[in-house]
Amino acid sequence: MEELFDCKTDERLAVLQDNLSRMAEVCSSGGIVSGFPACMSEGFANFGIGLIVCHIGKFDFTLSGRNYTASEGQTVFIPDGANFSVVRQSPDLSVSILVYKTDPIRYVLGTMVQSVRLYSLMLSEEHCVWATGDEEGLAQYISLIGEKQPQEDDFFAVNERKLLLLSLTYRLCTLFSKRFFESGSHDTRRTETFLKLIKLIDRHYMTERGVAFYADKLFLSPKYLSELSKSVCGYTVQELVFKAITRRAMSLLDSTNKTVAEISDEFNFPNPSSFGTFFKKQTGTTPQKYRDRV
């Protein structure tokens, strides 16, 4: 049994090493492994949302130049762009590893992707490793996602994986939210207002594009709300709304047979030409050319 586990670990780590070196959209250990791929020991620049669940043993690592230790029952969160390196590990180590990009699910995730990025950045400074209480659940996601990429023409497998990533991302938002508000940061109120804004945009962007609508819902001035949004995530309220519309429009063009005129009506544009002008300004191409790109 031990030899079988070692064989499976070697196979999983080899696949994970290959996916990480190619910066694949999803890089998963596909289950429990007894070590790390070589790139994570040599120095790894993260390119997505990264997490490592420690099941047994412990390991020392550096994250953006600072030293940390992760032990049994803890999870390490690696923010996008951070430099990660394993320094040493105990002989009995067992971990589950996942790094994934949010691009494949951005159409469905919508503006909530801003939330998970925001939380991971805020928590990375002091709370990159902690016992979430949900280590078993996170490891189960990693196992279900699997180490191998499904074939592009396998419609059901591709979409099953996207749904698993979507569900995991919402789970992470829940964990990050709980941790952040328990930490009592001095920016809690501003962050809470921003998260309320994100939820409002997700609910109303199809019909409401004006900043005044969202400011009124939050009992704030449009100018203050846009300044708050810009300071928290780098985008104004108007830009967040436009991004939500663009993501949804791209999704409809990709996954439905609706005409450009029908999609234009769905977003309440005055005419298809107006929608086309908006879409080209946001993406650099027309709706029809975007649809015909494949």
KEKE-3310 file (N, C-alpha, C; in steps of 0.2 Angstrom, whole numbers, plus 5000, padded with zeros to 4 digits):
npx = (5004:5010:5020:5012:5006:5017:5020:5009:5010:5022:5018:5008:5014:5023:5014:5009:5020:5023:5012:5012:5024:5020:5011:4998:4980:4973:4981:4983:4986:4978:4974:4981:4998:5015:5025:5033:5032:5046:5048:5042:5051:5062:5059:5045:5035:5019:5004:4991:4977:4982:4983:4988:4985:4989:4990:4997:5011:5024:5029:5042:5043:5045:5037:5036:5048:5047:5048:5039:5029:5020:5008:5001:4984:4983:4981:4989:4989:4992:4995:4991:5005:5014:5030:5035:5042:5048:5056:5060:5054:5045:5048:5036:5027:5011:5002:4990:4988:4985:4984:4976:4969:4957:4952:4945:4932:4927:4916:4905:4908:4909:4908:4912:4924:4933:4931:4937:4950:4953:4952:4962:4973:4973:4974:4986:4997:4998:4991:4994:4994:4984:4973:4959:4948:4941:4948:4947:4937:4942:4952:4945:4939:4951:4954:4943:4944:4955:4971:4974:4971:4955:4950:4947:4936:4928:4914:4906:4915:4924:4915:4911:4922:4924:4913:4916:4928:4922:4913:4922:4929:4919:4918:4931:4929:4920:4928:4939:4932:4926:4938:4944:4935:4935:4948:4948:4953:4957:4952:4940:4927:4927:4930:4919:4909:4913:4912:4898:4894:4899:4891:4878:4881:4882:4869:4862:4868:4863:4853:4855:4867:4872:4882:4876:4864:4869:4876:4866:4859:4868:4868:4877:4888:4890:4903:4911:4909:4914:4927:4931:4929:4939:4951:4951:4950:4956:4948:4935:4917:4909:4918:4918:4905:4904:4913:4907:4896:4902:4909:4897:4891:4901:4900:4887:4889:4898:4892:4878:4865:4860:4857:4866:4858:4848:4855:4859:4847:4844:4853:4847:4852:4850:4851:4857:4869:4874:4877:4887:4897:4900:4905:4916:4924:4927:4933:4941:4937:4923:4906:4902:4914:4921:4913:4916:4929:4934)
npy = (4994:5006:5008:5009:5021:5030:5029:5034:5047:5052:5052:5061:5072:5074:5077:5089:5097:5099:5106:5118:5123:5126:5136:5133:5134:5127:5120:5106:5095:5084:5076:5069:5071:5067:5077:5091:5099:5101:5114:5122:5121:5127:5140:5149:5158:5164:5163:5164:5159:5152:5137:5127:5113:5106:5090:5080:5081:5094:5109:5121:5137:5151:5166:5179:5184:5182:5171:5156:5143:5129:5118:5102:5101:5114:5128:5135:5150:5157:5172:5179:5183:5182:5177:5161:5148:5132:5127:5117:5101:5089:5072:5064:5071:5076:5083:5093:5101:5116:5127:5140:5149:5163:5166:5156:5155:5168:5173:5168:5170:5184:5200:5196:5190:5201:5201:5190:5192:5203:5200:5190:5197:5206:5198:5192:5198:5196:5184:5172:5158:5147:5138:5134:5127:5120:5111:5098:5099:5108:5100:5090:5096:5099:5086:5082:5090:5086:5080:5080:5088:5090:5084:5096:5095:5088:5091:5090:5086:5097:5108:5103:5104:5118:5122:5116:5124:5136:5134:5132:5144:5152:5146:5150:5163:5164:5159:5168:5180:5178:5177:5189:5199:5195:5199:5212:5223:5240:5245:5239:5244:5251:5241:5233:5241:5241:5228:5226:5234:5227:5216:5222:5227:5214:5211:5220:5225:5222:5231:5243:5256:5268:5277:5284:5276:5265:5272:5278:5267:5264:5274:5285:5297:5299:5302:5300:5286:5281:5285:5277:5264:5264:5266:5254:5243:5247:5251:5261:5263:5264:5258:5245:5241:5241:5231:5220:5220:5218:5205:5197:5199:5193:5180:5176:5178:5167:5156:5155:5155:5167:5182:5197:5208:5203:5201:5214:5220:5213:5219:5231:5241:5255:5252:5239:5244:5254:5245:5238:5247:5250:5237:5235:5246:5241:5229:5229:5223:5219:5213:5203:5199:5194:5183:5175:5172:5159)
npz = (5000:5004:4994:4983:4986:4986:4972:4966:4971:4965:4952:4952:4957:4946:4935:4941:4942:4928:4924:4932:4927:4914:4917:4918:4917:4928:4941:4949:4963:4963:4974:4989:4992:4995:4996:4987:4971:4961:4957:4967:4977:4972:4970:4967:4957:4960:4950:4951:4961:4975:4986:4999:5008:5023:5029:5037:5047:5044:5036:5032:5025:5013:5010:4999:5004:5018:5033:5037:5045:5042:5049:5053:5049:5045:5033:5019:5011:4995:4988:4972:4962:4972:4979:4982:4992:4997:5011:5020:5025:5035:5037:5037:5029:5022:5010:5001:4985:4976:4963:4954:4940:4939:4927:4919:4925:4926:4919:4925:4939:4940:4947:4959:4959:4962:4975:4981:4977:4983:4997:4998:4996:5007:5018:5016:5021:5035:5038:5030:5033:5042:5053:5045:5049:5039:5032:5028:5019:5009:5004:4998:4988:4980:4977:4969:4958:4952:4945:4931:4915:4908:4892:4879:4871:4878:4884:4896:4906:4906:4910:4922:4930:4930:4937:4949:4953:4953:4964:4974:4975:4980:4992:4997:4998:5008:5019:5019:5022:5035:5042:5040:5045:5058:5062:5065:5057:5054:5042:5041:5039:5027:5018:5020:5015:5002:4998:4999:4989:4978:4979:4976:4963:4956:4957:4950:4938:4925:4922:4928:4927:4931:4943:4953:4956:4964:4974:4980:4986:4995:5003:5001:4994:4976:4971:4983:4984:4972:4974:4985:4980:4970:4978:4985:4976:4964:4953:4947:4952:4940:4931:4936:4935:4921:4917:4923:4914:4902:4904:4905:4893:4884:4889:4885:4871:4869:4873:4869:4857:4854:4845:4841:4842:4850:4862:4864:4867:4879:4888:4889:4879:4868:4855:4843:4838:4847:4857:4851:4849:4863:4867:4859:4863:4876:4874:4862:4851:4839:4844:4835:4829:4840:4843:4832:4833:4836)
capx = (5000:5014:5023:5007:5005:5023:5020:5004:5013:5027:5014:5004:5019:5026:5009:5008:5026:5022:5006:5015:5029:5017:5007:4991:4974:4972:4987:4981:4989:4973:4974:4986:5005:5020:5030:5031:5035:5053:5048:5040:5057:5067:5057:5039:5031:5012:5001:4984:4975:4986:4982:4991:4982:4994:4986:5001:5018:5024:5035:5044:5043:5046:5032:5038:5054:5046:5048:5033:5029:5013:5008:4995:4978:4983:4981:4993:4986:4997:4991:4993:5011:5019:5035:5034:5048:5048:5063:5061:5048:5046:5048:5030:5023:5006:4998:4986:4991:4981:4985:4971:4967:4950:4949:4940:4926:4926:4910:4900:4909:4907:4912:4914:4931:4936:4931:4942:4957:4954:4953:4969:4979:4973:4976:4992:5002:4999:4987:4994:4993:4980:4968:4952:4942:4938:4954:4945:4932:4946:4956:4940:4939:4957:4954:4938:4946:4960:4977:4974:4966:4950:4950:4943:4930:4924:4910:4903:4921:4926:4911:4911:4928:4923:4908:4920:4932:4917:4911:4928:4930:4914:4920:4936:4927:4917:4933:4942:4927:4926:4945:4946:4931:4938:4955:4947:4957:4955:4949:4935:4921:4928:4930:4912:4905:4915:4909:4891:4894:4900:4884:4873:4882:4880:4862:4858:4871:4860:4848:4858:4874:4874:4885:4871:4860:4873:4878:4859:4858:4873:4868:4884:4888:4893:4910:4914:4909:4919:4934:4932:4930:4946:4956:4951:4952:4959:4943:4929:4911:4907:4922:4916:4899:4906:4917:4902:4892:4907:4909:4891:4890:4906:4898:4882:4891:4901:4888:4871:4864:4857:4859:4869:4853:4845:4860:4859:4840:4844:4856:4844:4855:4845:4851:4863:4875:4876:4880:4893:4902:4902:4908:4922:4928:4929:4937:4945:4934:4916:4903:4902:4921:4923:4910:4919:4936:4936)
capy = (5000:5012:5008:5012:5028:5033:5029:5039:5054:5053:5053:5067:5078:5075:5081:5096:5101:5101:5111:5124:5126:5129:5141:5130:5137:5124:5115:5102:5088:5079:5072:5070:5069:5067:5082:5097:5098:5104:5122:5125:5121:5131:5147:5149:5165:5162:5166:5163:5158:5146:5135:5120:5110:5102:5085:5077:5084:5101:5112:5128:5140:5158:5169:5186:5185:5181:5164:5154:5136:5126:5112:5098:5105:5121:5129:5140:5154:5160:5177:5180:5187:5181:5172:5155:5143:5127:5127:5110:5097:5083:5065:5061:5076:5074:5089:5094:5107:5119:5134:5141:5156:5164:5167:5151:5156:5175:5175:5166:5173:5191:5205:5193:5189:5206:5200:5185:5195:5208:5196:5186:5203:5209:5193:5189:5201:5193:5178:5167:5151:5147:5133:5137:5123:5117:5108:5092:5101:5111:5095:5086:5100:5098:5079:5081:5094:5081:5083:5080:5093:5087:5086:5102:5093:5084:5097:5089:5086:5104:5112:5101:5107:5125:5123:5115:5130:5142:5133:5132:5151:5155:5144:5154:5170:5164:5159:5175:5185:5177:5178:5196:5203:5193:5202:5219:5228:5247:5246:5235:5247:5253:5235:5230:5245:5239:5221:5227:5237:5221:5212:5226:5227:5208:5210:5225:5228:5222:5236:5249:5257:5274:5277:5287:5271:5261:5277:5279:5261:5263:5281:5288:5302:5295:5304:5296:5279:5279:5286:5272:5258:5265:5265:5247:5238:5250:5252:5265:5260:5264:5253:5238:5239:5240:5225:5215:5219:5215:5198:5193:5199:5188:5173:5175:5177:5161:5150:5154:5157:5174:5187:5203:5212:5201:5202:5221:5221:5210:5224:5238:5246:5258:5248:5235:5249:5257:5240:5236:5252:5249:5231:5236:5250:5237:5223:5230:5220:5219:5207:5197:5196:5190:5177:5171:5171:5152)
capz = (5000:5004:4988:4979:4988:4983:4965:4965:4973:4960:4946:4953:4957:4939:4932:4944:4940:4921:4923:4935:4922:4908:4919:4916:4921:4934:4943:4955:4965:4962:4980:4994:4990:5001:4995:4983:4964:4961:4956:4973:4981:4969:4970:4963:4957:4959:4945:4952:4968:4978:4992:5001:5014:5027:5032:5042:5047:5044:5032:5032:5018:5013:5006:4998:5008:5025:5035:5040:5046:5041:5052:5052:5051:5043:5026:5017:5005:4992:4984:4965:4961:4977:4978:4987:4991:5002:5013:5022:5026:5039:5033:5036:5027:5017:5008:4995:4982:4970:4960:4948:4938:4939:4920:4916:4928:4927:4917:4930:4945:4939:4951:4965:4958:4965:4983:4983:4976:4989:5003:4998:4997:5013:5023:5014:5025:5042:5039:5025:5035:5048:5053:5043:5051:5034:5028:5024:5013:5004:5001:4994:4981:4976:4974:4964:4953:4949:4942:4924:4912:4904:4885:4877:4867:4883:4886:4903:4911:4906:4914:4929:4933:4931:4943:4955:4954:4955:4971:4979:4975:4985:4999:5000:5000:5015:5024:5020:5025:5042:5045:5039:5050:5065:5063:5067:5054:5054:5036:5040:5037:5020:5015:5021:5010:4995:4997:4998:4982:4974:4978:4972:4956:4954:4957:4946:4933:4919:4921:4932:4925:4934:4949:4958:4959:4969:4979:4984:4989:5001:5007:5000:4988:4970:4971:4988:4983:4967:4977:4989:4976:4967:4983:4987:4971:4958:4948:4949:4951:4933:4928:4939:4931:4913:4917:4924:4908:4897:4905:4904:4886:4882:4890:4880:4864:4869:4875:4867:4850:4854:4840:4844:4843:4856:4868:4866:4871:4886:4892:4888:4875:4864:4848:4843:4836:4853:4861:4848:4851:4870:4867:4856:4868:4882:4872:4857:4845:4839:4846:4830:4828:4846:4842:4826:4834:4836)
cpx = (5004:5018:5018:5006:5011:5023:5015:5006:5018:5023:5011:5009:5022:5021:5009:5014:5026:5017:5009:5020:5026:5012:5000:4986:4973:4978:4985:4985:4984:4972:4980:4993:5010:5026:5028:5034:5041:5053:5046:5046:5062:5065:5051:5036:5024:5009:4993:4982:4978:4984:4985:4988:4987:4990:4990:5008:5018:5030:5036:5045:5044:5040:5034:5043:5053:5046:5042:5034:5022:5013:5002:4989:4977:4983:4985:4989:4991:4994:4995:4999:5016:5024:5035:5040:5048:5055:5065:5055:5050:5045:5041:5024:5017:5002:4994:4987:4986:4983:4980:4970:4960:4947:4944:4933:4924:4919:4904:4901:4908:4911:4914:4921:4935:4936:4937:4949:4958:4956:4960:4974:4979:4975:4983:4998:5003:4996:4988:4994:4989:4975:4961:4946:4939:4943:4951:4941:4937:4950:4951:4940:4945:4957:4949:4940:4951:4966:4978:4969:4961:4951:4945:4937:4925:4920:4908:4909:4923:4922:4910:4917:4927:4918:4912:4924:4928:4915:4916:4930:4926:4916:4926:4934:4924:4923:4937:4938:4927:4933:4946:4942:4933:4944:4954:4951:4953:4951:4943:4929:4921:4927:4923:4908:4907:4912:4901:4890:4894:4894:4879:4875:4881:4873:4859:4862:4868:4855:4851:4865:4876:4877:4880:4866:4863:4874:4871:4858:4862:4873:4874:4883:4891:4900:4913:4914:4914:4926:4936:4933:4937:4951:4956:4953:4955:4954:4937:4923:4909:4911:4920:4910:4900:4909:4912:4898:4896:4907:4903:4890:4895:4903:4892:4884:4895:4897:4881:4871:4861:4860:4862:4864:4849:4849:4859:4852:4841:4848:4853:4848:4850:4845:4857:4870:4878:4880:4887:4899:4904:4906:4915:4927:4931:4934:4942:4942:4926:4913:4904:4909:4923:4920:4913:4926:4939:4936)
cpy = (5006:5013:5011:5019:5032:5034:5034:5046:5056:5055:5060:5073:5079:5079:5088:5100:5103:5106:5118:5127:5129:5134:5139:5134:5134:5119:5112:5096:5082:5074:5073:5067:5070:5072:5087:5096:5103:5112:5125:5125:5126:5138:5147:5155:5163:5166:5165:5163:5152:5144:5128:5118:5105:5096:5082:5080:5091:5103:5119:5131:5148:5161:5177:5188:5184:5174:5162:5146:5134:5119:5108:5102:5112:5122:5135:5143:5158:5165:5177:5185:5186:5176:5167:5150:5138:5127:5120:5107:5091:5077:5062:5066:5073:5081:5088:5101:5109:5126:5135:5148:5157:5165:5163:5152:5163:5177:5174:5169:5180:5195:5202:5191:5195:5205:5195:5187:5200:5205:5193:5192:5205:5204:5191:5192:5198:5186:5173:5160:5151:5141:5135:5133:5119:5114:5102:5094:5104:5105:5091:5090:5099:5091:5078:5085:5090:5084:5084:5085:5089:5089:5092:5101:5089:5089:5096:5089:5093:5108:5110:5104:5114:5126:5121:5121:5136:5141:5134:5140:5154:5153:5148:5161:5170:5163:5165:5180:5184:5179:5186:5200:5201:5197:5209:5224:5235:5249:5242:5238:5249:5246:5232:5234:5242:5232:5222:5230:5231:5217:5216:5226:5220:5207:5215:5228:5227:5227:5243:5250:5263:5273:5279:5281:5267:5266:5278:5273:5261:5270:5284:5293:5298:5296:5300:5289:5277:5280:5280:5265:5259:5264:5258:5242:5240:5252:5257:5261:5259:5258:5246:5236:5237:5233:5219:5214:5216:5207:5194:5193:5194:5181:5172:5174:5170:5155:5150:5156:5163:5178:5193:5207:5210:5202:5210:5223:5219:5215:5231:5243:5249:5255:5244:5239:5251:5251:5238:5241:5252:5243:5232:5241:5246:5232:5224:5227:5220:5213:5201:5194:5192:5183:5172:5170:5164:5149)
cpz = (5000:4998:4983:4980:4985:4976:4963:4966:4968:4954:4946:4953:4950:4935:4934:4942:4932:4920:4926:4930:4916:4910:4917:4920:4927:4935:4950:4957:4964:4968:4985:4991:4996:5000:4990:4976:4965:4961:4962:4978:4979:4969:4965:4963:4955:4954:4945:4960:4970:4985:4993:5008:5017:5031:5038:5041:5047:5039:5033:5025:5019:5008:5005:5003:5016:5027:5038:5041:5045:5044:5051:5054:5049:5035:5024:5011:5002:4987:4977:4965:4967:4976:4983:4986:4998:5004:5016:5024:5031:5035:5032:5033:5022:5016:5002:4992:4977:4969:4954:4947:4938:4932:4918:4919:4929:4924:4922:4937:4945:4944:4957:4965:4962:4973:4985:4982:4982:4995:5003:4999:5004:5019:5022:5019:5032:5042:5033:5027:5042:5047:5051:5047:5046:5029:5025:5018:5007:5000:4997:4988:4977:4973:4969:4958:4949:4946:4935:4921:4908:4896:4883:4874:4872:4887:4894:4908:4912:4911:4921:4933:4934:4936:4949:4957:4956:4963:4976:4980:4980:4992:5002:5002:5007:5020:5025:5023:5033:5045:5045:5045:5057:5067:5066:5064:5054:5048:5035:5037:5030:5016:5015:5016:5003:4994:4996:4991:4977:4973:4975:4965:4953:4953:4951:4940:4926:4917:4924:4930:4929:4941:4955:4961:4965:4975:4984:4988:4996:5005:5007:4994:4982:4970:4977:4987:4977:4969:4981:4985:4972:4971:4985:4982:4964:4952:4951:4949:4944:4930:4930:4935:4924:4913:4918:4917:4902:4898:4903:4896:4882:4883:4886:4873:4863:4869:4873:4860:4849:4849:4844:4846:4850:4863:4870:4869:4878:4891:4892:4884:4870:4857:4848:4841:4842:4857:4858:4849:4858:4870:4865:4860:4874:4880:4866:4850:4845:4842:4841:4829:4834:4845:4837:4827:4834:4830)
residu = (MET:GLU:GLU:LEU:PHE:ASP:CYS:LYS:THR:ASP:GLU:ARG:LEU:ALA:VAL:LEU:GLN:ASP:ASN:LEU:SER:ARG:MET:ALA:GLU:VAL:CYS:SER:SER:GLY:GLY:ILE:VAL:SER:GLY:PHE:PRO:ALA:CYS:MET:SER:GLU:GLY:PHE:ALA:ASN:PHE:GLY:ILE:GLY:LEU:ILE:VAL:CYS:HIS:ILE:GLY:LYS:PHE:ASP:PHE:THR:LEU:SER:GLY:ARG:ASN:TYR:THR:ALA:SER:GLU:GLY:GLN:THR:VAL:PHE:ILE:PRO:ASP:GLY:ALA:ASN:PHE:SER:VAL:VAL:ARG:GLN:SER:PRO:ASP:LEU:SER:VAL:SER:ILE:LEU:VAL:TYR:LYS:THR:ASP:PRO:ILE:ARG:TYR:VAL:LEU:GLY:THR:MET:VAL:GLN:SER:VAL:ARG:LEU:TYR:SER:LEU:MET:LEU:SER:GLU:GLU:HIS:CYS:VAL:TRP:ALA:THR:GLY:ASP:GLU:GLU:GLY:LEU:ALA:GLN:TYR:ILE:SER:LEU:ILE:GLY:GLU:LYS:GLN:PRO:GLN:GLU:ASP:ASP:PHE:PHE:ALA:VAL:ASN:GLU:ARG:LYS:LEU:LEU:LEU:LEU:SER:LEU:THR:TYR:ARG:LEU:CYS:THR:LEU:PHE:SER:LYS:ARG:PHE:PHE:GLU:SER:GLY:SER:HIS:ASP:THR:ARG:ARG:THR:GLU:THR:PHE:LEU:LYS:LEU:ILE:LYS:LEU:ILE:ASP:ARG:HIS:TYR:MET:THR:GLU:ARG:GLY:VAL:ALA:PHE:TYR:ALA:ASP:LYS:LEU:PHE:LEU:SER:PRO:LYS:TYR:LEU:SER:GLU:LEU:SER:LYS:SER:VAL:CYS:GLY:TYR:THR:VAL:GLN:GLU:LEU:VAL:PHE:LYS:ALA:ILE:THR:ARG:ARG:ALA:MET:SER:LEU:LEU:ASP:SER:THR:ASN:LYS:THR:VAL:ALA:GLU:ILE:SER:ASP:GLU:PHE:ASN:PHE:PRO:ASN:PRO:SER:SER:PHE:GLY:THR:PHE:PHE:LYS:LYS:GLN:THR:GLY:THR:THR:PRO:GLN:LYS:TYR:ARG:ASP:ARG:VAL)
# end
